[in-house]
Amino acid sequence: MTKLSDAQWQEYETEGHLVLRSLIDPAAVQVLQNRIDAIMLGDADVDYDRMLMQLDSDGGNYAEAGPQTKGHKGATLDYRKIQDLEYDRVFLDVMRHPVFKDACDRVYGSDTTIACNRAMFMNKPAGKGTFLPWHQDRWTNFDRDPLLTVWMALDPATKANGCVRIIPRSHRMGVINPSHASGFLADEQAAVWAPPEKEFYVELEPGDVALLHNHLLHGSNKNHSQQSRRAFSVCYMDAATVDSHGHEYPVVFGEQSLESTAATRTSNK
Ligand SMILES: O=C(O)CCC(=O)C(=O)O
């Protein structure tokens, strides 16, 4: 598959999400699984000083997860998040999948150069994992909101192991907490906008991909199972986006090469 159908795109626009089953074939998924495990264990030929690596929390509380800072933090599979994966050729290749280019064309226009806001591994290690509160994927340091995120399952993602949960169609509600620097809802807002009866669990098999509108309300629970929940997620944005911190973002689709920019940012969530 290299392009989405118009019917699929209509579903994405209506619902704020679209699941693409088996987009990545099992052999390619295995390569990504092996690669991320090697990165976690410190065995990969990557520049660790360039990668944000965050250890998981012990008790599942978001505030107790490790610092979101650059560099390897020990040989363990208990990482929660690893960012800056666009600098790894294995992950960059899959980020350039033609379906993701098609989705970017549909969102931003085919002439728009596309940068990577963040390309990250999000993990809920077996029996661990950190609760991620309801939020929208937006940040106040940008002059415009990134609009498209791709979330790829590298393990089965289930309700039991903390798959992403969403409020379908919530991308149409606009920005709910505009003053929060990274889009989190206050508890009172979550009670109103994300009641349990409206939530939907995006259960996926390895190689399935969910396209998510960045304004779609989402979050995820802890992992209550012995199955790890490894995933790779990429946020694509217009490369013309201006960041108030002066950070530059690597180009994924367009003329400027990935290596000619320097991403020095960190991000919350
Ligand atoms: O992988 C997850 O659990 C969700 C990640 C997420 O929502 C985020 O980082 O903004």
The ligand as an ORCA input file, in Angstrom:
! r2SCAN-3c Opt
* xyz 0 1
  O       2.243      5.949     23.380
  C       1.457      6.443     24.167
  O       1.072      5.871     25.166
  C       0.910      7.834     23.885
  C       1.990      8.806     23.632
  C       1.497     10.196     23.610
  O       0.329     10.453     23.678
  C       2.405     11.327     23.541
  O       3.605     11.170     23.720
  O       1.939     12.454     23.290
*
